Amino acid sequence: MNRQTTVTIVISVVFVLIIGVFEFIHWQVETVPSVVDPTYLQTFDVDLPQQFVDDLKSREGHEVGPDLEY
């Protein structure tokens, strides 16, 4: 094998290994369950979701953007 072929093979192998490492890290992140602290959830008003739904219903036809703010 000449030098150019060897360099091409080495670069290709390094590239494939880097992609493999990134895919493994991505897979690990997706499979880790998220845990939310119950005290964090208690800081929010329980009626907030229903208020949000009612607010959306009252604004129907008057939306100005994805955040629904006037």
mmCIF file of the N, C-alpha and C atoms, coordinates in Angstrom:
data_MODEL
# 
_entry.id   MODEL 
# 
loop_
_atom_site.group_PDB 
_atom_site.id 
_atom_site.type_symbol 
_atom_site.label_atom_id 
_atom_site.label_alt_id 
_atom_site.label_comp_id 
_atom_site.label_asym_id 
_atom_site.label_entity_id 
_atom_site.label_seq_id 
_atom_site.pdbx_PDB_ins_code 
_atom_site.Cartn_x 
_atom_site.Cartn_y 
_atom_site.Cartn_z 
_atom_site.occupancy 
_atom_site.B_iso_or_equiv 
_atom_site.pdbx_formal_charge 
_atom_site.auth_seq_id 
_atom_site.auth_comp_id 
_atom_site.auth_asym_id 
_atom_site.auth_atom_id 
_atom_site.pdbx_PDB_model_num 
ATOM 1   N N  . MET A 1 1  ? 0.844   -1.195 0.000  1.00 0.00 ? 1  MET A N  1 
ATOM 2   C CA . MET A 1 1  ? 0.000   0.000  0.000  1.00 0.00 ? 1  MET A CA 1 
ATOM 3   C C  . MET A 1 1  ? 0.880   1.245  0.000  1.00 0.00 ? 1  MET A C  1 
ATOM 4   N N  . ASN A 1 2  ? 0.432   2.197  -0.749 1.00 0.00 ? 2  ASN A N  1 
ATOM 5   C CA . ASN A 1 2  ? 1.193   3.442  -0.751 1.00 0.00 ? 2  ASN A CA 1 
ATOM 6   C C  . ASN A 1 2  ? 0.734   4.338  0.398  1.00 0.00 ? 2  ASN A C  1 
ATOM 7   N N  . ARG A 1 3  ? 1.432   5.414  0.582  1.00 0.00 ? 3  ARG A N  1 
ATOM 8   C CA . ARG A 1 3  ? 1.189   6.300  1.728  1.00 0.00 ? 3  ARG A CA 1 
ATOM 9   C C  . ARG A 1 3  ? -0.204  6.923  1.689  1.00 0.00 ? 3  ARG A C  1 
ATOM 10  N N  . GLN A 1 4  ? -0.684  7.305  0.515  1.00 0.00 ? 4  GLN A N  1 
ATOM 11  C CA . GLN A 1 4  ? -1.990  7.957  0.407  1.00 0.00 ? 4  GLN A CA 1 
ATOM 12  C C  . GLN A 1 4  ? -3.111  7.003  0.823  1.00 0.00 ? 4  GLN A C  1 
ATOM 13  N N  . THR A 1 5  ? -3.024  5.748  0.435  1.00 0.00 ? 5  THR A N  1 
ATOM 14  C CA . THR A 1 5  ? -4.040  4.762  0.805  1.00 0.00 ? 5  THR A CA 1 
ATOM 15  C C  . THR A 1 5  ? -4.043  4.541  2.315  1.00 0.00 ? 5  THR A C  1 
ATOM 16  N N  . THR A 1 6  ? -2.871  4.458  2.911  1.00 0.00 ? 6  THR A N  1 
ATOM 17  C CA . THR A 1 6  ? -2.763  4.257  4.360  1.00 0.00 ? 6  THR A CA 1 
ATOM 18  C C  . THR A 1 6  ? -3.371  5.437  5.115  1.00 0.00 ? 6  THR A C  1 
ATOM 19  N N  . VAL A 1 7  ? -3.072  6.643  4.689  1.00 0.00 ? 7  VAL A N  1 
ATOM 20  C CA . VAL A 1 7  ? -3.619  7.837  5.345  1.00 0.00 ? 7  VAL A CA 1 
ATOM 21  C C  . VAL A 1 7  ? -5.132  7.862  5.207  1.00 0.00 ? 7  VAL A C  1 
ATOM 22  N N  . THR A 1 8  ? -5.650  7.509  4.040  1.00 0.00 ? 8  THR A N  1 
ATOM 23  C CA . THR A 1 8  ? -7.099  7.487  3.825  1.00 0.00 ? 8  THR A CA 1 
ATOM 24  C C  . THR A 1 8  ? -7.765  6.472  4.740  1.00 0.00 ? 8  THR A C  1 
ATOM 25  N N  . ILE A 1 9  ? -7.188  5.298  4.885  1.00 0.00 ? 9  ILE A N  1 
ATOM 26  C CA . ILE A 1 9  ? -7.761  4.259  5.751  1.00 0.00 ? 9  ILE A CA 1 
ATOM 27  C C  . ILE A 1 9  ? -7.732  4.709  7.206  1.00 0.00 ? 9  ILE A C  1 
ATOM 28  N N  . VAL A 1 10 ? -6.630  5.294  7.651  1.00 0.00 ? 10 VAL A N  1 
ATOM 29  C CA . VAL A 1 10 ? -6.516  5.743  9.046  1.00 0.00 ? 10 VAL A CA 1 
ATOM 30  C C  . VAL A 1 10 ? -7.537  6.835  9.334  1.00 0.00 ? 10 VAL A C  1 
ATOM 31  N N  . ILE A 1 11 ? -7.672  7.792  8.441  1.00 0.00 ? 11 ILE A N  1 
ATOM 32  C CA . ILE A 1 11 ? -8.645  8.870  8.645  1.00 0.00 ? 11 ILE A CA 1 
ATOM 33  C C  . ILE A 1 11 ? -10.063 8.307  8.674  1.00 0.00 ? 11 ILE A C  1 
ATOM 34  N N  . SER A 1 12 ? -10.365 7.363  7.803  1.00 0.00 ? 12 SER A N  1 
ATOM 35  C CA . SER A 1 12 ? -11.702 6.759  7.776  1.00 0.00 ? 12 SER A CA 1 
ATOM 36  C C  . SER A 1 12 ? -11.997 6.011  9.066  1.00 0.00 ? 12 SER A C  1 
ATOM 37  N N  . VAL A 1 13 ? -11.024 5.257  9.565  1.00 0.00 ? 13 VAL A N  1 
ATOM 38  C CA . VAL A 1 13 ? -11.221 4.503  10.808 1.00 0.00 ? 13 VAL A CA 1 
ATOM 39  C C  . VAL A 1 13 ? -11.427 5.457  11.981 1.00 0.00 ? 13 VAL A C  1 
ATOM 40  N N  . VAL A 1 14 ? -10.641 6.514  12.065 1.00 0.00 ? 14 VAL A N  1 
ATOM 41  C CA . VAL A 1 14 ? -10.794 7.496  13.146 1.00 0.00 ? 14 VAL A CA 1 
ATOM 42  C C  . VAL A 1 14 ? -12.163 8.157  13.068 1.00 0.00 ? 14 VAL A C  1 
ATOM 43  N N  . PHE A 1 15 ? -12.595 8.502  11.875 1.00 0.00 ? 15 PHE A N  1 
ATOM 44  C CA . PHE A 1 15 ? -13.900 9.131  11.684 1.00 0.00 ? 15 PHE A CA 1 
ATOM 45  C C  . PHE A 1 15 ? -15.023 8.202  12.142 1.00 0.00 ? 15 PHE A C  1 
ATOM 46  N N  . VAL A 1 16 ? -14.955 6.927  11.762 1.00 0.00 ? 16 VAL A N  1 
ATOM 47  C CA . VAL A 1 16 ? -15.983 5.956  12.162 1.00 0.00 ? 16 VAL A CA 1 
ATOM 48  C C  . VAL A 1 16 ? -15.971 5.762  13.676 1.00 0.00 ? 16 VAL A C  1 
ATOM 49  N N  . LEU A 1 17 ? -14.799 5.727  14.284 1.00 0.00 ? 17 LEU A N  1 
ATOM 50  C CA . LEU A 1 17 ? -14.723 5.578  15.741 1.00 0.00 ? 17 LEU A CA 1 
ATOM 51  C C  . LEU A 1 17 ? -15.324 6.784  16.462 1.00 0.00 ? 17 LEU A C  1 
ATOM 52  N N  . ILE A 1 18 ? -15.063 7.980  15.959 1.00 0.00 ? 18 ILE A N  1 
ATOM 53  C CA . ILE A 1 18 ? -15.629 9.185  16.578 1.00 0.00 ? 18 ILE A CA 1 
ATOM 54  C C  . ILE A 1 18 ? -17.149 9.160  16.485 1.00 0.00 ? 18 ILE A C  1 
ATOM 55  N N  . ILE A 1 19 ? -17.687 8.796  15.326 1.00 0.00 ? 19 ILE A N  1 
ATOM 56  C CA . ILE A 1 19 ? -19.143 8.704  15.175 1.00 0.00 ? 19 ILE A CA 1 
ATOM 57  C C  . ILE A 1 19 ? -19.705 7.646  16.119 1.00 0.00 ? 19 ILE A C  1 
ATOM 58  N N  . GLY A 1 20 ? -19.016 6.526  16.254 1.00 0.00 ? 20 GLY A N  1 
ATOM 59  C CA . GLY A 1 20 ? -19.459 5.477  17.173 1.00 0.00 ? 20 GLY A CA 1 
ATOM 60  C C  . GLY A 1 20 ? -19.511 5.951  18.613 1.00 0.00 ? 20 GLY A C  1 
ATOM 61  N N  . VAL A 1 21 ? -18.509 6.709  19.034 1.00 0.00 ? 21 VAL A N  1 
ATOM 62  C CA . VAL A 1 21 ? -18.489 7.234  20.407 1.00 0.00 ? 21 VAL A CA 1 
ATOM 63  C C  . VAL A 1 21 ? -19.645 8.200  20.621 1.00 0.00 ? 21 VAL A C  1 
ATOM 64  N N  . PHE A 1 22 ? -19.881 9.087  19.649 1.00 0.00 ? 22 PHE A N  1 
ATOM 65  C CA . PHE A 1 22 ? -20.994 10.028 19.783 1.00 0.00 ? 22 PHE A CA 1 
ATOM 66  C C  . PHE A 1 22 ? -22.334 9.309  19.818 1.00 0.00 ? 22 PHE A C  1 
ATOM 67  N N  . GLU A 1 23 ? -22.506 8.282  19.002 1.00 0.00 ? 23 GLU A N  1 
ATOM 68  C CA . GLU A 1 23 ? -23.755 7.521  19.007 1.00 0.00 ? 23 GLU A CA 1 
ATOM 69  C C  . GLU A 1 23 ? -23.944 6.806  20.341 1.00 0.00 ? 23 GLU A C  1 
ATOM 70  N N  . PHE A 1 24 ? -22.869 6.262  20.900 1.00 0.00 ? 24 PHE A N  1 
ATOM 71  C CA . PHE A 1 24 ? -22.966 5.584  22.189 1.00 0.00 ? 24 PHE A CA 1 
ATOM 72  C C  . PHE A 1 24 ? -23.367 6.568  23.284 1.00 0.00 ? 24 PHE A C  1 
ATOM 73  N N  . ILE A 1 25 ? -22.756 7.747  23.288 1.00 0.00 ? 25 ILE A N  1 
ATOM 74  C CA . ILE A 1 25 ? -23.112 8.765  24.288 1.00 0.00 ? 25 ILE A CA 1 
ATOM 75  C C  . ILE A 1 25 ? -24.568 9.185  24.112 1.00 0.00 ? 25 ILE A C  1 
ATOM 76  N N  . HIS A 1 26 ? -24.992 9.382  22.878 1.00 0.00 ? 26 HIS A N  1 
ATOM 77  C CA . HIS A 1 26 ? -26.379 9.769  22.612 1.00 0.00 ? 26 HIS A CA 1 
ATOM 78  C C  . HIS A 1 26 ? -27.340 8.687  23.087 1.00 0.00 ? 26 HIS A C  1 
ATOM 79  N N  . TRP A 1 27 ? -27.002 7.427  22.857 1.00 0.00 ? 27 TRP A N  1 
ATOM 80  C CA . TRP A 1 27 ? -27.843 6.312  23.297 1.00 0.00 ? 27 TRP A CA 1 
ATOM 81  C C  . TRP A 1 27 ? -27.914 6.273  24.819 1.00 0.00 ? 27 TRP A C  1 
ATOM 82  N N  . GLN A 1 28 ? -26.796 6.517  25.497 1.00 0.00 ? 28 GLN A N  1 
ATOM 83  C CA . GLN A 1 28 ? -26.780 6.512  26.958 1.00 0.00 ? 28 GLN A CA 1 
ATOM 84  C C  . GLN A 1 28 ? -27.660 7.624  27.516 1.00 0.00 ? 28 GLN A C  1 
ATOM 85  N N  . VAL A 1 29 ? -27.627 8.781  26.903 1.00 0.00 ? 29 VAL A N  1 
ATOM 86  C CA . VAL A 1 29 ? -28.426 9.910  27.386 1.00 0.00 ? 29 VAL A CA 1 
ATOM 87  C C  . VAL A 1 29 ? -29.908 9.617  27.218 1.00 0.00 ? 29 VAL A C  1 
ATOM 88  N N  . GLU A 1 30 ? -30.296 8.986  26.104 1.00 0.00 ? 30 GLU A N  1 
ATOM 89  C CA . GLU A 1 30 ? -31.709 8.698  25.860 1.00 0.00 ? 30 GLU A CA 1 
ATOM 90  C C  . GLU A 1 30 ? -32.252 7.623  26.789 1.00 0.00 ? 30 GLU A C  1 
ATOM 91  N N  . THR A 1 31 ? -31.401 6.714  27.260 1.00 0.00 ? 31 THR A N  1 
ATOM 92  C CA . THR A 1 31 ? -31.889 5.603  28.068 1.00 0.00 ? 31 THR A CA 1 
ATOM 93  C C  . THR A 1 31 ? -31.852 5.886  29.563 1.00 0.00 ? 31 THR A C  1 
ATOM 94  N N  . VAL A 1 32 ? -31.305 7.018  29.975 1.00 0.00 ? 32 VAL A N  1 
ATOM 95  C CA . VAL A 1 32 ? -31.266 7.365  31.395 1.00 0.00 ? 32 VAL A CA 1 
ATOM 96  C C  . VAL A 1 32 ? -32.606 7.992  31.773 1.00 0.00 ? 32 VAL A C  1 
ATOM 97  N N  . PRO A 1 33 ? -33.323 7.404  32.741 1.00 0.00 ? 33 PRO A N  1 
ATOM 98  C CA . PRO A 1 33 ? -34.618 7.981  33.119 1.00 0.00 ? 33 PRO A CA 1 
ATOM 99  C C  . PRO A 1 33 ? -34.425 9.312  33.840 1.00 0.00 ? 33 PRO A C  1 
ATOM 100 N N  . SER A 1 34 ? -35.302 10.244 33.546 1.00 0.00 ? 34 SER A N  1 
ATOM 101 C CA . SER A 1 34 ? -35.216 11.531 34.218 1.00 0.00 ? 34 SER A CA 1 
ATOM 102 C C  . SER A 1 34 ? -36.000 11.467 35.525 1.00 0.00 ? 34 SER A C  1 
ATOM 103 N N  . VAL A 1 35 ? -35.434 12.034 36.549 1.00 0.00 ? 35 VAL A N  1 
ATOM 104 C CA . VAL A 1 35 ? -36.065 12.036 37.861 1.00 0.00 ? 35 VAL A CA 1 
ATOM 105 C C  . VAL A 1 35 ? -36.301 13.486 38.263 1.00 0.00 ? 35 VAL A C  1 
ATOM 106 N N  . VAL A 1 36 ? -37.558 13.823 38.528 1.00 0.00 ? 36 VAL A N  1 
ATOM 107 C CA . VAL A 1 36 ? -37.906 15.179 38.934 1.00 0.00 ? 36 VAL A CA 1 
ATOM 108 C C  . VAL A 1 36 ? -38.174 15.170 40.431 1.00 0.00 ? 36 VAL A C  1 
ATOM 109 N N  . ASP A 1 37 ? -37.547 16.081 41.125 1.00 0.00 ? 37 ASP A N  1 
ATOM 110 C CA . ASP A 1 37 ? -37.721 16.189 42.568 1.00 0.00 ? 37 ASP A CA 1 
ATOM 111 C C  . ASP A 1 37 ? -39.162 16.588 42.880 1.00 0.00 ? 37 ASP A C  1 
ATOM 112 N N  . PRO A 1 38 ? -39.861 15.845 43.748 1.00 0.00 ? 38 PRO A N  1 
ATOM 113 C CA . PRO A 1 38 ? -41.261 16.177 44.064 1.00 0.00 ? 38 PRO A CA 1 
ATOM 114 C C  . PRO A 1 38 ? -41.435 17.584 44.627 1.00 0.00 ? 38 PRO A C  1 
ATOM 115 N N  . THR A 1 39 ? -40.452 18.093 45.364 1.00 0.00 ? 39 THR A N  1 
ATOM 116 C CA . THR A 1 39 ? -40.581 19.451 45.902 1.00 0.00 ? 39 THR A CA 1 
ATOM 117 C C  . THR A 1 39 ? -40.562 20.478 44.776 1.00 0.00 ? 39 THR A C  1 
ATOM 118 N N  . TYR A 1 40 ? -39.886 20.159 43.681 1.00 0.00 ? 40 TYR A N  1 
ATOM 119 C CA . TYR A 1 40 ? -39.890 21.060 42.530 1.00 0.00 ? 40 TYR A CA 1 
ATOM 120 C C  . TYR A 1 40 ? -41.281 21.136 41.931 1.00 0.00 ? 40 TYR A C  1 
ATOM 121 N N  . LEU A 1 41 ? -41.958 20.004 41.837 1.00 0.00 ? 41 LEU A N  1 
ATOM 122 C CA . LEU A 1 41 ? -43.303 19.984 41.270 1.00 0.00 ? 41 LEU A CA 1 
ATOM 123 C C  . LEU A 1 41 ? -44.304 20.698 42.172 1.00 0.00 ? 41 LEU A C  1 
ATOM 124 N N  . GLN A 1 42 ? -44.080 20.672 43.480 1.00 0.00 ? 42 GLN A N  1 
ATOM 125 C CA . GLN A 1 42 ? -45.019 21.291 44.407 1.00 0.00 ? 42 GLN A CA 1 
ATOM 126 C C  . GLN A 1 42 ? -44.945 22.818 44.365 1.00 0.00 ? 42 GLN A C  1 
ATOM 127 N N  . THR A 1 43 ? -43.918 23.368 43.778 1.00 0.00 ? 43 THR A N  1 
ATOM 128 C CA . THR A 1 43 ? -43.792 24.821 43.740 1.00 0.00 ? 43 THR A CA 1 
ATOM 129 C C  . THR A 1 43 ? -44.740 25.451 42.735 1.00 0.00 ? 43 THR A C  1 
ATOM 130 N N  . PHE A 1 44 ? -45.337 24.649 41.868 1.00 0.00 ? 44 PHE A N  1 
ATOM 131 C CA . PHE A 1 44 ? -46.233 25.181 40.849 1.00 0.00 ? 44 PHE A CA 1 
ATOM 132 C C  . PHE A 1 44 ? -47.685 25.057 41.277 1.00 0.00 ? 44 PHE A C  1 
ATOM 133 N N  . ASP A 1 45 ? -48.495 25.989 40.823 1.00 0.00 ? 45 ASP A N  1 
ATOM 134 C CA . ASP A 1 45 ? -49.920 25.959 41.118 1.00 0.00 ? 45 ASP A CA 1 
ATOM 135 C C  . ASP A 1 45 ? -50.559 24.814 40.350 1.00 0.00 ? 45 ASP A C  1 
ATOM 136 N N  . VAL A 1 46 ? -51.401 24.044 41.028 1.00 0.00 ? 46 VAL A N  1 
ATOM 137 C CA . VAL A 1 46 ? -52.022 22.879 40.402 1.00 0.00 ? 46 VAL A CA 1 
ATOM 138 C C  . VAL A 1 46 ? -53.003 23.305 39.320 1.00 0.00 ? 46 VAL A C  1 
ATOM 139 N N  . ASP A 1 47 ? -53.597 24.488 39.452 1.00 0.00 ? 47 ASP A N  1 
ATOM 140 C CA . ASP A 1 47 ? -54.595 24.940 38.483 1.00 0.00 ? 47 ASP A CA 1 
ATOM 141 C C  . ASP A 1 47 ? -53.974 25.494 37.202 1.00 0.00 ? 47 ASP A C  1 
ATOM 142 N N  . LEU A 1 48 ? -52.660 25.616 37.176 1.00 0.00 ? 48 LEU A N  1 
ATOM 143 C CA . LEU A 1 48 ? -52.012 26.235 36.025 1.00 0.00 ? 48 LEU A CA 1 
ATOM 144 C C  . LEU A 1 48 ? -52.353 25.567 34.700 1.00 0.00 ? 48 LEU A C  1 
ATOM 145 N N  . PRO A 1 49 ? -52.333 24.237 34.580 1.00 0.00 ? 49 PRO A N  1 
ATOM 146 C CA . PRO A 1 49 ? -52.669 23.651 33.278 1.00 0.00 ? 49 PRO A CA 1 
ATOM 147 C C  . PRO A 1 49 ? -54.083 23.997 32.812 1.00 0.00 ? 49 PRO A C  1 
ATOM 148 N N  . GLN A 1 50 ? -55.062 23.966 33.703 1.00 0.00 ? 50 GLN A N  1 
ATOM 149 C CA . GLN A 1 50 ? -56.431 24.295 33.302 1.00 0.00 ? 50 GLN A CA 1 
ATOM 150 C C  . GLN A 1 50 ? -56.544 25.771 32.931 1.00 0.00 ? 50 GLN A C  1 
ATOM 151 N N  . GLN A 1 51 ? -55.852 26.629 33.666 1.00 0.00 ? 51 GLN A N  1 
ATOM 152 C CA . GLN A 1 51 ? -55.850 28.049 33.324 1.00 0.00 ? 51 GLN A CA 1 
ATOM 153 C C  . GLN A 1 51 ? -55.257 28.264 31.942 1.00 0.00 ? 51 GLN A C  1 
ATOM 154 N N  . PHE A 1 52 ? -54.219 27.521 31.637 1.00 0.00 ? 52 PHE A N  1 
ATOM 155 C CA . PHE A 1 52 ? -53.589 27.648 30.328 1.00 0.00 ? 52 PHE A CA 1 
ATOM 156 C C  . PHE A 1 52 ? -54.552 27.226 29.221 1.00 0.00 ? 52 PHE A C  1 
ATOM 157 N N  . VAL A 1 53 ? -55.266 26.116 29.442 1.00 0.00 ? 53 VAL A N  1 
ATOM 158 C CA . VAL A 1 53 ? -56.235 25.643 28.449 1.00 0.00 ? 53 VAL A CA 1 
ATOM 159 C C  . VAL A 1 53 ? -57.350 26.666 28.269 1.00 0.00 ? 53 VAL A C  1 
ATOM 160 N N  . ASP A 1 54 ? -57.868 27.196 29.366 1.00 0.00 ? 54 ASP A N  1 
ATOM 161 C CA . ASP A 1 54 ? -58.930 28.202 29.273 1.00 0.00 ? 54 ASP A CA 1 
ATOM 162 C C  . ASP A 1 54 ? -58.441 29.450 28.536 1.00 0.00 ? 54 ASP A C  1 
ATOM 163 N N  . ASP A 1 55 ? -57.199 29.843 28.810 1.00 0.00 ? 55 ASP A N  1 
ATOM 164 C CA . ASP A 1 55 ? -56.635 31.007 28.137 1.00 0.00 ? 55 ASP A CA 1 
ATOM 165 C C  . ASP A 1 55 ? -56.513 30.762 26.637 1.00 0.00 ? 55 ASP A C  1 
ATOM 166 N N  . LEU A 1 56 ? -56.095 29.567 26.258 1.00 0.00 ? 56 LEU A N  1 
ATOM 167 C CA . LEU A 1 56 ? -55.995 29.248 24.832 1.00 0.00 ? 56 LEU A CA 1 
ATOM 168 C C  . LEU A 1 56 ? -57.360 29.278 24.161 1.00 0.00 ? 56 LEU A C  1 
ATOM 169 N N  . LYS A 1 57 ? -58.380 28.765 24.857 1.00 0.00 ? 57 LYS A N  1 
ATOM 170 C CA . LYS A 1 57 ? -59.728 28.769 24.283 1.00 0.00 ? 57 LYS A CA 1 
ATOM 171 C C  . LYS A 1 57 ? -60.236 30.195 24.100 1.00 0.00 ? 57 LYS A C  1 
ATOM 172 N N  . SER A 1 58 ? -59.911 31.086 25.044 1.00 0.00 ? 58 SER A N  1 
ATOM 173 C CA . SER A 1 58 ? -60.387 32.461 24.936 1.00 0.00 ? 58 SER A CA 1 
ATOM 174 C C  . SER A 1 58 ? -59.662 33.222 23.827 1.00 0.00 ? 58 SER A C  1 
ATOM 175 N N  . ARG A 1 59 ? -58.468 32.797 23.472 1.00 0.00 ? 59 ARG A N  1 
ATOM 176 C CA . ARG A 1 59 ? -57.696 33.485 22.436 1.00 0.00 ? 59 ARG A CA 1 
ATOM 177 C C  . ARG A 1 59 ? -57.907 32.876 21.055 1.00 0.00 ? 59 ARG A C  1 
ATOM 178 N N  . GLU A 1 60 ? -58.738 31.881 20.925 1.00 0.00 ? 60 GLU A N  1 
ATOM 179 C CA . GLU A 1 60 ? -58.910 31.209 19.642 1.00 0.00 ? 60 GLU A CA 1 
ATOM 180 C C  . GLU A 1 60 ? -59.295 32.214 18.562 1.00 0.00 ? 60 GLU A C  1 
ATOM 181 N N  . GLY A 1 61 ? -58.559 32.212 17.483 1.00 0.00 ? 61 GLY A N  1 
ATOM 182 C CA . GLY A 1 61 ? -58.793 33.148 16.396 1.00 0.00 ? 61 GLY A CA 1 
ATOM 183 C C  . GLY A 1 61 ? -58.039 34.452 16.542 1.00 0.00 ? 61 GLY A C  1 
ATOM 184 N N  . HIS A 1 62 ? -57.408 34.672 17.692 1.00 0.00 ? 62 HIS A N  1 
ATOM 185 C CA . HIS A 1 62 ? -56.684 35.922 17.933 1.00 0.00 ? 62 HIS A CA 1 
ATOM 186 C C  . HIS A 1 62 ? -55.196 35.675 18.171 1.00 0.00 ? 62 HIS A C  1 
ATOM 187 N N  . GLU A 1 63 ? -54.703 34.527 17.736 1.00 0.00 ? 63 GLU A N  1 
ATOM 188 C CA . GLU A 1 63 ? -53.296 34.211 17.964 1.00 0.00 ? 63 GLU A CA 1 
ATOM 189 C C  . GLU A 1 63 ? -52.420 35.118 17.110 1.00 0.00 ? 63 GLU A C  1 
ATOM 190 N N  . VAL A 1 64 ? -51.295 35.504 17.680 1.00 0.00 ? 64 VAL A N  1 
ATOM 191 C CA . VAL A 1 64 ? -50.369 36.350 16.934 1.00 0.00 ? 64 VAL A CA 1 
ATOM 192 C C  . VAL A 1 64 ? -49.016 35.680 16.751 1.00 0.00 ? 64 VAL A C  1 
ATOM 193 N N  . GLY A 1 65 ? -48.809 34.530 17.324 1.00 0.00 ? 65 GLY A N  1 
ATOM 194 C CA . GLY A 1 65 ? -47.538 33.834 17.181 1.00 0.00 ? 65 GLY A CA 1 
ATOM 195 C C  . GLY A 1 65 ? -47.536 32.556 17.978 1.00 0.00 ? 65 GLY A C  1 
ATOM 196 N N  . PRO A 1 66 ? -46.431 31.824 17.906 1.00 0.00 ? 66 PRO A N  1 
ATOM 197 C CA . PRO A 1 66 ? -46.379 30.537 18.601 1.00 0.00 ? 66 PRO A CA 1 
ATOM 198 C C  . PRO A 1 66 ? -46.460 30.663 20.117 1.00 0.00 ? 66 PRO A C  1 
ATOM 199 N N  . ASP A 1 67 ? -46.087 31.820 20.667 1.00 0.00 ? 67 ASP A N  1 
ATOM 200 C CA . ASP A 1 67 ? -46.160 31.984 22.114 1.00 0.00 ? 67 ASP A CA 1 
ATOM 201 C C  . ASP A 1 67 ? -47.505 32.546 22.558 1.00 0.00 ? 67 ASP A C  1 
ATOM 202 N N  . LEU A 1 68 ? -48.379 32.863 21.622 1.00 0.00 ? 68 LEU A N  1 
ATOM 203 C CA . LEU A 1 68 ? -49.742 33.314 21.898 1.00 0.00 ? 68 LEU A CA 1 
ATOM 204 C C  . LEU A 1 68 ? -49.795 34.547 22.792 1.00 0.00 ? 68 LEU A C  1 
ATOM 205 N N  . GLU A 1 69 ? -48.859 35.465 22.606 1.00 0.00 ? 69 GLU A N  1 
ATOM 206 C CA . GLU A 1 69 ? -48.883 36.692 23.394 1.00 0.00 ? 69 GLU A CA 1 
ATOM 207 C C  . GLU A 1 69 ? -49.339 37.847 22.528 1.00 0.00 ? 69 GLU A C  1 
ATOM 208 N N  . TYR A 1 70 ? -50.062 38.768 23.132 1.00 0.00 ? 70 TYR A N  1 
ATOM 209 C CA . TYR A 1 70 ? -50.562 39.931 22.397 1.00 0.00 ? 70 TYR A CA 1 
ATOM 210 C C  . TYR A 1 70 ? -49.478 40.973 22.281 1.00 0.00 ? 70 TYR A C  1 
# 
